[in-house]
Amino acid sequence: MSSGPEPDGERRPELPPSPLEMLRDRRAIVDTGVGPVAFVTVNAIAGLETAAAVAVAIQLVIAAERLIRRRPVTNAIGGLLGTGLAVFIALRSGSAEGYFVPRMLYAALLALVFAGSVAIRKPLVGILIGALYRAPKEWIGDRRVRRAFSEVTLAWSGLFAFRALVYLVLISAGKAGWLAVASVAMGWPAFLLLLFFSYRYVPWRLAQLGAPPRPEPT
């Protein structure tokens, strides 16, 4: 928040969007959720090969739409590559559940990375926040600040571990329909809820621990 008008010729650095702003981005939820739902639906109606073609086509349309609108295409390209791998595994395994194997492995990897960063006393959330807000290393390295970010980093690790476990259980049970539901529910909705929690929790926890407030970016 700004404490008053900016001096002439002086602009404060632009900060990343808050979770409240991100919660309003419905396009991100649609982009990540439509693929799995379409894949499972088409697979039930027309078979695995048609579902694979539809899933790839949807990602191509999303990428093209972002290019036409001159929007960032990083997520769209990543989604296309991920969908390609998921479709390949599904076709090779001959089952729709194979489509969700990369998501399970990715979630498990993220859970390990986030938990590992806490174990080596370099909580990943703190590193990301420090980079986004250009906070000094001395502030990030403060024991009290590091503790708050370690707690939040473990919460993120828990979310990713939970995702991986749910995928594992449903893939093993052959529940393709429930995998699509879980993929949507555990995707952007869960991500943004935890992001909002982190956004609120960190300042409160820093104050409780008596840590110095986050410095303004220079």
Disulfide bonds with the S-S distance in Angstrom:
none
